[in-house]
Amino acid sequence: MQVVYLTDIHDNFAGVSSVLNQTQADLYILSGDLTYHCFGTDEALFRFIELQEKIRNLALQEGANNNDQQATLRYAEKARDGLTPGLLEAAEGNEYLKLAAEAHQELIRKYQTMAKAIIATQKKCFIIPGNYDITLQGTPVAPYSMHQKSEVIDGLKFAGYGSAPIFTPGIPEELVVPFEENGTGNKLASKPMDFMLAQKPDVFILHNPAYGTLDKLPRYGHCGSQGLRRAVDDVAPCLVLSGHVHESFGLLKLGTTFFLNPSNFGSVETVEGKQAGGYFATFQLQSDGDGQKFLREVTWKRLVGGKIRELCQIKIDKKQRAAESILDEAEYSLMGNFLL
């Protein structure tokens, strides 16, 4: 089975269309952060973030739980109705609600653009949401959603779990897909873990990585999910796909499991400046007669100026030994090692 894998799309829908049209595969997987901004202007975005922070803090001061995704919305509605005198003006509550509604409509429009690109090519796609996305249910890309779902193709079971445990400013909180995990050790409660343990897939499709696997942030350290790591260790899938941490890219092998993050497909703004993106990967999966599942070949690619460039290719034998060949020295050197 040939698969094309993209993550962290960040509004690069034209790029997705280019990849869909220029490649042939049995399956296309997009693992989250389809969108990046949900306002037409920076002015509207910054005003929404300003109001969101103010109202969220007031709701927390009133006793709202930090994980309560409805708290900001409820407090804005109270302000609109004149129930927060001296704390938040009715006009500010109303403005927040108006901007949140506009953001919702903009996100729906973006998902429509994505859906049109897929429909035009009739390619089979799996999509999960990231922390910049809202629930895909009821949106134009809902038919492709693999969030908390599984499917078997050619003897290989895929299961998806999207989102990430991080507050993302600029997105209406009440619309964000929750990543329900808290606690540590014996007190760990994790819906992503429970889902993957129940499904026991051959391929995990994630936005947020499992702890200790392609999840290291500069100046911070590992930020992945403890629950997903437990699920990976227990299930031992042949492949785990993730994104979210753009800097922690590559192909990693732990035990009998490979982990793949090709880095961000869409551009992203960082403290170091703008990271252009365009990166994605293709890979081959194989299921043999005795039920063994194998990752056979991975090619790291980049879409540059509308054309696809192959950076390196990794071949994997049946003993899971991997060998890398660099195909584009100039492009490869921009990012560094891919086979980890």
KOLVOMI-854235 format. One record per atom (N, C-alpha, C): x, y, z. Coordinates in steps of 0.05 Angstrom, whole numbers, padded with zeros to 5 digits, always signed. Example, Ala and Ser with C-alpha at 12.3 -4.5 7.8 and 13.67 -1.06 7.14 Angstrom:
BEGIN
+00264-00114+00156;+00246-00090+00156;+00264-00066+00156;+00257-00045+00142;+00273-00021+00143;+00258+00001+00157;
REM end
This chain:
BEGIN
+00017-00024+00000;+00000+00000+00000;+00018+00025+00000;+00012+00043-00018;+00026+00068-00020;+00010+00090-00006;+00023+00105+00012;+00009+00126+00028;+00024+00152+00026;+00009+00174+00023;+00021+00201+00024;+00012+00214+00050;+00032+00225+00065;+00026+00235+00092;+00034+00264+00095;+00015+00281+00102;+00020+00309+00107;+00009+00316+00135;+00023+00334+00148;+00013+00344+00174;+00018+00373+00177;+00003+00386+00194;+00005+00415+00199;+00003+00431+00173;-00021+00430+00161;-00026+00441+00135;-00026+00472+00136;-00035+00484+00158;-00034+00513+00163;-00044+00529+00139;-00068+00523+00130;-00081+00538+00108;-00069+00534+00080;-00050+00516+00077;-00038+00512+00051;-00054+00493+00034;-00079+00502+00028;-00097+00485+00013;-00089+00482-00017;-00077+00503-00028;-00067+00501-00055;-00045+00480-00057;-00028+00479-00036;-00007+00459-00035;-00018+00431-00034;-00039+00427-00017;-00052+00401-00015;-00063+00393-00042;-00076+00411-00056;-00086+00406-00083;-00064+00397-00102;-00041+00411-00100;-00018+00404-00117;-00009+00375-00112;-00006+00368-00086;+00003+00341-00079;-00018+00320-00088;-00043+00326-00084;-00064+00307-00093;-00063+00302-00123;-00057+00323-00138;-00057+00322-00167;-00032+00310-00179;-00009+00314-00164;+00017+00305-00175;+00026+00278-00166;+00011+00265-00148;+00019+00239-00137;-00003+00219-00141;+00005+00194-00140;-00014+00171-00140;-00009+00154-00116;-00030+00149-00100;-00027+00133-00076;-00054+00119-00070;-00052+00099-00053;-00077+00085-00044;-00091+00101-00023;-00076+00118-00008;-00087+00132+00014;-00072+00158+00020;-00086+00179+00027;-00074+00204+00034;-00083+00210+00063;-00064+00217+00080;-00069+00223+00108;-00061+00251+00115;-00079+00266+00127;-00073+00294+00136;-00079+00295+00166;-00057+00298+00182;-00061+00295+00211;-00061+00321+00226;-00079+00339+00219;-00085+00361+00237;-00073+00388+00230;-00083+00408+00243;-00078+00436+00238;-00082+00442+00209;-00106+00436+00199;-00113+00443+00172;-00113+00473+00169;-00121+00487+00189;-00122+00516+00188;-00100+00528+00206;-00098+00555+00203;-00078+00569+00219;-00089+00595+00230;-00104+00610+00214;-00117+00634+00222;-00146+00632+00215;-00164+00643+00232;-00192+00641+00226;-00205+00669+00224;-00189+00689+00216;-00199+00715+00212;-00187+00726+00186;-00202+00743+00173;-00192+00754+00147;-00170+00775+00150;-00169+00788+00174;-00149+00808+00178;-00134+00804+00204;-00109+00814+00205;-00094+00812+00230;-00107+00829+00252;-00119+00851+00244;-00132+00869+00263;-00154+00854+00278;-00171+00839+00263;-00193+00824+00276;-00182+00801+00293;-00160+00788+00284;-00148+00767+00299;-00137+00777+00326;-00122+00799+00325;-00110+00810+00349;-00131+00820+00369;-00153+00831+00358;-00174+00841+00376;-00188+00817+00389;-00192+00796+00374;-00205+00772+00385;-00188+00760+00407;-00161+00758+00402;-00143+00747+00422;-00143+00764+00447;-00144+00790+00444;-00144+00809+00466;-00169+00804+00483;-00192+00802+00470;-00217+00798+00485;-00218+00770+00497;-00208+00750+00482;-00208+00723+00491;-00192+00720+00517;-00168+00732+00518;-00151+00730+00541;-00165+00744+00565;-00176+00768+00560;-00189+00783+00582;-00212+00767+00593;-00230+00757+00576;-00254+00744+00585;-00247+00717+00598;-00228+00703+00586;-00220+00677+00598;-00209+00680+00626;-00193+00701+00630;-00182+00706+00657;-00203+00713+00677;-00223+00729+00668;-00245+00736+00686;-00261+00711+00693;-00265+00693+00674;-00280+00668+00679;-00265+00651+00699;-00239+00649+00696;-00222+00634+00715;-00223+00645+00743;-00222+00672+00744;-00223+00685+00770;-00250+00680+00784;-00270+00676+00768;-00297+00670+00779;-00300+00641+00788;-00279+00625+00782;-00280+00597+00791;-00282+00576+00769;-00281+00585+00744;-00284+00565+00722;-00259+00547+00722;-00263+00522+00714;-00241+00503+00711;-00225+00510+00686;-00199+00507+00688;-00181+00514+00666;-00186+00497+00641;-00198+00474+00645;-00204+00456+00623;-00233+00459+00612;-00247+00478+00624;-00275+00483+00615;-00275+00499+00590;-00281+00486+00567;-00280+00499+00541;-00303+00518+00537;-00324+00517+00553;-00347+00534+00550;-00346+00559+00568;-00325+00561+00585;-00324+00582+00605;-00323+00610+00592;-00307+00614+00572;-00304+00640+00560;-00330+00648+00546;-00342+00629+00532;-00368+00634+00519;-00389+00642+00539;-00391+00627+00561;-00412+00633+00581;-00408+00661+00593;-00383+00668+00599;-00377+00694+00611;-00383+00716+00592;-00377+00713+00566;-00383+00733+00546;-00413+00737+00544;-00428+00715+00545;-00458+00717+00544;-00469+00732+00568;-00457+00727+00592;-00465+00741+00616;-00460+00771+00613;-00436+00778+00602;-00430+00806+00598;-00449+00819+00578;-00455+00805+00557;-00474+00815+00537;-00501+00822+00550;-00509+00805+00569;-00535+00808+00582;-00533+00827+00606;-00510+00841+00610;-00507+00860+00631;-00504+00849+00659;-00493+00824+00661;-00491+00811+00687;-00463+00812+00699;-00445+00827+00686;-00418+00829+00697;-00410+00859+00700;-00426+00874+00715;-00421+00903+00718;-00394+00908+00731;-00379+00927+00719;-00353+00935+00730;-00330+00917+00723;-00336+00895+00710;-00315+00876+00703;-00312+00874+00672;-00334+00871+00659;-00334+00869+00629;-00359+00882+00618;-00354+00901+00601;-00376+00916+00589;-00393+00898+00571;-00418+00904+00569;-00436+00889+00552;-00426+00890+00523;-00416+00913+00515;-00407+00916+00487;-00383+00898+00481;-00366+00893+00501;-00343+00876+00498;-00352+00846+00495;-00371+00839+00512;-00381+00812+00510;-00394+00806+00483;-00409+00826+00474;-00423+00824+00448;-00403+00823+00425;-00381+00839+00428;-00361+00839+00407;-00346+00813+00405;-00341+00801+00428;-00327+00775+00428;-00345+00754+00415;-00371+00753+00422;-00389+00734+00410;-00392+00738+00380;-00392+00762+00371;-00393+00768+00342;-00368+00758+00328;-00345+00764+00339;-00320+00755+00327;-00317+00724+00327;-00327+00712+00349;-00326+00682+00350;-00343+00670+00328;-00366+00682+00323;-00384+00672+00302;-00371+00676+00275;-00358+00698+00271;-00344+00703+00245;-00321+00683+00242;-00307+00676+00263;-00285+00657+00262;-00296+00629+00254;-00319+00622+00265;-00331+00596+00259;-00338+00594+00229;-00350+00615+00219;-00357+00615+00190;-00332+00614+00172;-00311+00628+00181;-00286+00628+00165;-00274+00600+00165;-00275+00586+00188;-00264+00559+00189;-00280+00540+00171;-00307+00543+00172;-00324+00526+00155;-00317+00531+00125;-00312+00556+00118;-00305+00563+00090;-00278+00549+00083;-00259+00549+00101;-00234+00536+00095;-00236+00506+00092;-00253+00494+00108;-00257+00465+00105;-00271+00459+00079;-00288+00477+00070;-00301+00474+00044;-00280+00474+00022;-00260+00492+00024;-00238+00493+00004;-00223+00467+00004;-00217+00456+00028;-00203+00431+00029;-00219+00408+00017;-00245+00408+00023;-00262+00387+00012;-00264+00387-00018;-00265+00411-00029;-00266+00414-00058;-00241+00403-00071;-00218+00407-00059;-00193+00397-00070;-00193+00366-00070;-00204+00354-00049;-00205+00325-00047;-00225+00314-00067;-00249+00326-00068;-00270+00316-00086;-00261+00318-00115;-00246+00339-00122;-00237+00342-00150;-00219+00319-00159;-00205+00307-00141;-00186+00285-00148;-00197+00257-00142;-00218+00256-00126;-00230+00231-00118;-00210+00212-00104;-00191+00224-00089;-00172+00208-00075;-00183+00200-00047;-00174+00177-00038;-00183+00168-00011;-00166+00182+00010;-00180+00195+00029;-00166+00211+00049;-00176+00206+00077;-00157+00206+00095;-00163+00206+00124;-00154+00233+00135;-00171+00246+00151;-00164+00272+00163;-00170+00270+00193;-00151+00281+00209;-00157+00285+00238;-00153+00315+00244;-00166+00325+00265;-00162+00353+00272;-00137+00358+00289;-00126+00382+00287;-00105+00390+00305;-00115+00411+00325;-00097+00423+00339;-00105+00443+00359;-00114+00469+00346;-00109+00474+00320;-00119+00497+00306;-00145+00492+00292;-00156+00468+00296;-00181+00460+00283;-00204+00459+00303;-00228+00459+00292;-00252+00454+00307;-00261+00426+00301;-00280+00416+00315;-00290+00389+00310;-00299+00387+00280;-00291+00366+00267;-00296+00363+00239;-00325+00354+00234;-00338+00344+00255;-00366+00335+00252;-00383+00358+00243;-00398+00354+00222;-00416+00375+00212;-00403+00395+00193;-00377+00391+00187;-00363+00409+00168;-00360+00395+00141;-00352+00409+00121;-00349+00396+00094;-00329+00374+00093;-00310+00372+00112;-00290+00350+00111;-00298+00327+00130;-00322+00328+00141;-00332+00307+00159;-00330+00279+00147;-00336+00276+00120;-00335+00249+00109;-00307+00236+00110;-00286+00252+00114;-00259+00242+00114;-00247+00240+00142;-00263+00247+00162;-00253+00248+00189;-00246+00220+00200;-00223+00217+00212;-00215+00192+00226;-00211+00197+00255;-00220+00219+00266;-00217+00224+00294;-00235+00205+00310;-00223+00190+00327;-00236+00169+00344;-00251+00149+00326;-00238+00142+00303;-00249+00122+00285;-00227+00104+00276;-00234+00081+00264;-00215+00063+00253;-00225+00051+00227;-00207+00041+00211;-00214+00029+00186;-00192+00010+00177;-00200-00013+00166;-00181-00033+00156;-00179-00031+00126;-00154-00028+00115;-00149-00027+00087;-00127-00047+00081;-00132-00065+00062;-00111-00085+00054;-00099-00099+00078;-00115-00106+00098;-00105-00121+00121;-00092-00104+00142;-00091-00078+00138;-00078-00060+00157;-00099-00042+00171;-00098-00041+00197;-00117-00026+00212;-00106+00001+00219;-00121+00022+00211;-00113+00050+00218;-00133+00060+00239;-00123+00076+00258;-00141+00089+00277;-00130+00117+00283;-00148+00136+00286;-00139+00164+00289;-00149+00177+00315;-00132+00194+00326;-00140+00211+00348;-00126+00238+00345;-00142+00259+00342;-00132+00286+00336;-00130+00304+00360;-00124+00329+00354;-00121+00351+00374;-00096+00348+00390;-00093+00366+00409;-00069+00367+00427;-00076+00381+00453;-00062+00375+00474;-00069+00387+00501;-00056+00414+00504;-00064+00433+00488;-00052+00460+00489;-00074+00481+00483;-00073+00503+00497;-00091+00525+00492;-00081+00540+00467;-00098+00543+00447;-00090+00557+00422;-00105+00583+00420;-00092+00606+00425;-00106+00631+00423;-00115+00637+00395;-00137+00651+00392;-00147+00658+00366;-00168+00640+00355;-00172+00617+00368;-00193+00598+00360;-00214+00598+00382;-00240+00601+00376;-00261+00600+00397;-00259+00573+00412;-00254+00575+00438;-00249+00551+00454;-00272+00531+00454;-00296+00541+00452;-00319+00523+00453;-00321+00505+00428;-00306+00512+00407;-00307+00496+00383;-00283+00477+00380;-00263+00480+00397;-00239+00464+00395;-00244+00435+00403;-00230+00417+00389;-00232+00388+00395;-00217+00383+00421;-00229+00372+00442;-00214+00367+00467;-00195+00343+00465;-00172+00346+00478;-00153+00324+00481;-00155+00317+00511;-00171+00297+00517;-00178+00292+00545;-00158+00273+00559;-00139+00286+00572;-00119+00271+00586;-00109+00287+00610;-00107+00275+00633;-00097+00289+00656;-00086+00269+00676;-00070+00279+00695;-00058+00262+00715;-00032+00248+00705;-00019+00234+00722;+00006+00220+00715;+00006+00193+00731;+00024+00176+00723;+00028+00151+00737;+00002+00134+00738;-00004+00124+00763;-00028+00108+00767;-00053+00124+00765;-00050+00151+00767;-00074+00169+00766;-00079+00180+00738;-00064+00170+00718;-00068+00180+00691;-00095+00171+00680;-00110+00191+00671;-00135+00186+00657;-00132+00197+00629;-00135+00180+00609;-00129+00188+00581;-00148+00175+00562;-00166+00191+00550;-00184+00180+00529;-00169+00171+00504;-00148+00186+00495;-00133+00177+00472;-00121+00149+00477;-00110+00145+00501;-00099+00119+00509;-00120+00097+00508;-00143+00103+00520;-00164+00083+00521;-00174+00075+00493;-00176+00095+00476;-00185+00090+00449;-00165+00072+00434;-00140+00079+00435;-00120+00063+00420;-00117+00035+00432;-00119+00032+00458;-00117+00006+00470;-00141-00012+00462;-00164+00001+00459;-00188-00014+00450;-00186-00022+00421;-00175-00004+00404;-00174-00009+00375;-00151-00027+00367;-00128-00025+00381;-00104-00040+00374;-00097-00038+00344;-00093-00014+00334;-00088-00011+00305;-00059-00017+00298;-00055-00022+00272;-00028-00026+00261;-00015+00001+00257;-00031+00022+00251;-00021+00049+00247;-00037+00068+00264;-00022+00083+00281;-00034+00105+00297;-00032+00130+00280;-00055+00144+00277;-00055+00170+00263;-00060+00191+00285;-00040+00207+00291;-00041+00226+00313;-00034+00254+00304;-00044+00274+00318;-00033+00301+00315;-00011+00305+00337;-00019+00301+00361;-00001+00303+00384;+00015+00277+00386;+00042+00279+00388;+00058+00254+00389;+00056+00241+00416;+00064+00216+00417;+00067+00201+00442;+00092+00211+00456;+00092+00211+00482;+00114+00221+00498;+00140+00208+00491;+00161+00224+00487;+00188+00214+00482;+00192+00206+00453;+00173+00212+00435;+00175+00204+00407;+00169+00228+00390;+00189+00240+00378;+00186+00263+00360;+00169+00285+00374;+00175+00291+00399;+00159+00309+00414;+00176+00330+00430;+00201+00334+00421;+00218+00351+00437;+00218+00380+00427;+00210+00398+00444;+00210+00426+00438;+00236+00440+00447;+00247+00458+00431;+00271+00472+00440;+00266+00487+00466;+00285+00486+00484;+00284+00500+00510;+00261+00491+00528;+00248+00469+00521;+00226+00459+00537;+00230+00429+00544;+00235+00413+00523;+00237+00385+00527;+00214+00369+00516;+00209+00345+00525;+00188+00328+00514;+00160+00339+00522;+00142+00338+00503;+00115+00349+00508;+00093+00330+00500;+00100+00306+00492;+00080+00287+00482;+00062+00275+00503;+00043+00259+00493;+00023+00248+00510;+00032+00222+00525;+00030+00223+00551;+00037+00199+00567;+00018+00176+00561;-00007+00182+00557;-00026+00161+00551;-00021+00148+00525;-00015+00164+00504;-00009+00152+00478;+00016+00136+00479;+00035+00144+00495;+00060+00128+00497;+00054+00101+00509;+00037+00101+00530;+00029+00075+00542;+00016+00057+00521;-00002+00069+00505;-00016+00054+00485;+00003+00043+00464;+00023+00059+00455;+00043+00050+00436;+00058+00027+00447;+00068+00029+00472;+00084+00008+00485;+00068-00018+00487;+00042-00015+00492;+00025-00039+00496;+00017-00052+00469;+00010-00036+00450;+00000-00046+00424;+00022-00053+00406;+00045-00039+00407;+00067-00042+00389;+00059-00042+00359;+00047-00019+00350;+00039-00017+00322;+00064-00016+00304;+00060-00021+00278;+00083-00020+00261;+00091+00009+00254;+00072+00028+00257;+00078+00055+00250;+00060+00074+00266;+00072+00096+00275;+00058+00118+00289;+00063+00144+00273;+00042+00156+00264;+00044+00181+00249;+00036+00204+00268;+00052+00225+00268;+00045+00248+00285;+00055+00274+00272;+00049+00297+00285;+00057+00323+00275;+00060+00341+00299;+00048+00365+00298;+00046+00384+00320;+00073+00397+00327;+00093+00381+00332;+00120+00392+00340;+00137+00392+00314;+00136+00415+00300;+00148+00417+00274;+00178+00412+00275;+00191+00421+00297;+00220+00419+00299;+00230+00391+00304;+00212+00373+00313;+00220+00346+00321;+00211+00327+00299;+00223+00330+00276;+00215+00314+00252;+00234+00291+00248;+00226+00273+00231;+00243+00251+00222;+00229+00224+00224;+00245+00203+00219;+00236+00175+00221;+00252+00163+00244;+00238+00154+00265;+00250+00143+00289;+00240+00114+00293;+00257+00097+00303;+00249+00069+00309;+00255+00063+00339;+00234+00054+00353;+00237+00046+00381;+00224+00018+00383;+00240-00002+00391;+00229-00029+00391;+00223-00038+00363;+00198-00046+00359;+00190-00055+00332;+00172-00034+00318;+00170-00010+00330;+00153+00011+00320;+00168+00033+00307;+00160+00042+00284;+00171+00066+00271;+00152+00090+00277;+00165+00113+00280;+00150+00138+00285;+00158+00158+00263;+00138+00171+00251;+00143+00189+00228;+00130+00216+00232;+00146+00237+00230;+00136+00265+00229;+00153+00279+00207;+00141+00286+00184;+00157+00298+00163;+00161+00328+00166;+00151+00340+00187;+00151+00368+00193;+00127+00382+00179;+00125+00408+00183;+00100+00422+00175;+00099+00425+00144;+00075+00420+00134;+00069+00424+00106;+00064+00454+00100;+00049+00467+00117;+00043+00495+00113;+00064+00512+00128;+00066+00537+00120;+00085+00554+00134;+00076+00561+00162;+00095+00568+00179;+00089+00573+00207;+00107+00596+00217;+00096+00612+00235;+00111+00634+00246;+00122+00625+00273;+00148+00628+00277;+00161+00620+00302;+00176+00644+00313;+00187+00641+00337;+00203+00662+00350;+00229+00666+00334;+00237+00646+00319;+00261+00649+00302;+00255+00660+00275;+00229+00664+00269;+00221+00674+00243;+00202+00655+00229;+00197+00660+00203;+00178+00644+00188;+00191+00619+00178;+00179+00596+00183;+00188+00570+00172;+00170+00563+00149;+00182+00562+00125;+00167+00560+00100;+00150+00535+00098;+00160+00512+00106;+00145+00487+00104;+00146+00475+00077;+00125+00460+00069;+00124+00446+00044;+00131+00416+00047;+00138+00408+00072;+00148+00381+00076;+00126+00360+00079;+00130+00337+00068;+00112+00314+00071;+00127+00289+00065;+00113+00266+00068;+00127+00240+00063;+00108+00221+00049;+00120+00203+00035;+00106+00180+00024;+00118+00155+00035;+00102+00134+00039;+00113+00109+00049;+00097+00086+00040;+00109+00062+00041;+00096+00037+00033;+00092+00019+00058;+00069+00008+00060;+00062-00011+00081;+00056-00038+00068;+00063-00059+00083;+00059-00086+00072;+00048-00104+00094;+00029-00121+00087;+00019-00141+00105;+00023-00168+00091;+00039-00186+00104;+00045-00211+00091;+00025-00233+00099;+00029-00257+00088;+00010-00278+00092;+00007-00288+00120;+00027-00285+00137;+00025-00294+00165;+00016-00273+00184;+00007-00250+00173;-00004-00229+00190;+00016-00208+00199;+00041-00210+00191;+00061-00191+00198;+00057-00165+00182;+00061-00142+00195;+00057-00116+00182;+00084-00102+00181;+00091-00091+00158;+00117-00079+00155;+00116-00051+00142;+00133-00033+00151;+00139-00008+00137;+00162-00014+00118;+00159-00009+00093;+00178-00018+00073;+00196+00005+00063;+00185+00028+00057;+00200+00049+00045;+00188+00076+00052;+00205+00095+00058;+00196+00123+00065;+00212+00142+00048;+00198+00161+00035;+00211+00182+00020;+00203+00209+00031;+00222+00225+00039;+00217+00251+00049;+00217+00271+00026;+00196+00287+00024;+00193+00304+00001;+00186+00333+00010;+00188+00351-00009;+00181+00379-00004;+00168+00391-00029;+00146+00405-00025;+00134+00419-00047;+00146+00447-00048;+00160+00454-00070;+00173+00480-00073;+00165+00492-00099;+00152+00515-00098;+00144+00528-00123;+00125+00512-00140;+00108+00496-00126;+00089+00480-00141;+00099+00454-00151;+00125+00448-00147;+00138+00424-00156;+00148+00407-00132;+00146+00381-00135;+00154+00363-00113;+00183+00355-00117;+00199+00359-00095;+00227+00351-00095;+00230+00329-00075;+00246+00308-00082;+00251+00286-00064;+00277+00291-00049;+00276+00292-00022;+00299+00299-00006;+00316+00274+00001;+00302+00253+00009;+00317+00229+00016;+00298+00205+00015;+00309+00182+00013;+00294+00157+00012;+00305+00137+00032;+00288+00124+00047;+00296+00105+00067;+00283+00078+00060;+00300+00058+00056;+00291+00031+00051;+00294+00014+00076;+00273-00002+00082;+00272-00018+00106;+00268-00047+00099;+00286-00065+00108;+00283-00093+00101;+00266-00107+00122;+00262-00133+00118;+00244-00148+00136;+00254-00152+00164;+00280-00146+00168;+00291-00147+00195;+00290-00119+00207;+00276-00101+00194;+00272-00073+00203;+00298-00057+00204;+00316-00064+00187;+00340-00048+00184;+00335-00026+00163;+00342-00001+00170;+00336+00021+00152;+00362+00033+00141;+00361+00040+00115;+00384+00052+00102;+00374+00077+00087;+00388+00099+00091;+00379+00125+00079;+00397+00133+00056;+00385+00143+00035;+00399+00154+00012;+00390+00183+00008;+00408+00202+00008;+00401+00230+00004;+00398+00235-00026;+00376+00247-00034;+00370+00251-00062;+00373+00280-00070;+00371+00299-00052;+00373+00327-00057;+00389+00340-00035;+00416+00341-00039;+00434+00350-00018;+00427+00378-00008;+00421+00396-00027;+00415+00424-00020;+00391+00427-00002;+00369+00414-00010;+00344+00415+00005;+00347+00400+00032;+00360+00377+00031;+00363+00361+00055;+00379+00377+00077;+00400+00391+00068;+00417+00405+00087;+00403+00428+00100;+00381+00438+00089;+00367+00460+00102;+00354+00451+00128;+00349+00425+00131;+00335+00416+00155;+00352+00398+00173;+00370+00382+00161;+00386+00364+00177;+00377+00335+00175;+00386+00319+00193;+00381+00290+00192;+00352+00283+00192;+00344+00263+00177;+00316+00254+00177;+00314+00226+00190;+00332+00208+00183;+00332+00182+00196;+00346+00184+00223;+00331+00179+00244;+00341+00184+00271;+00350+00158+00285;
REM end
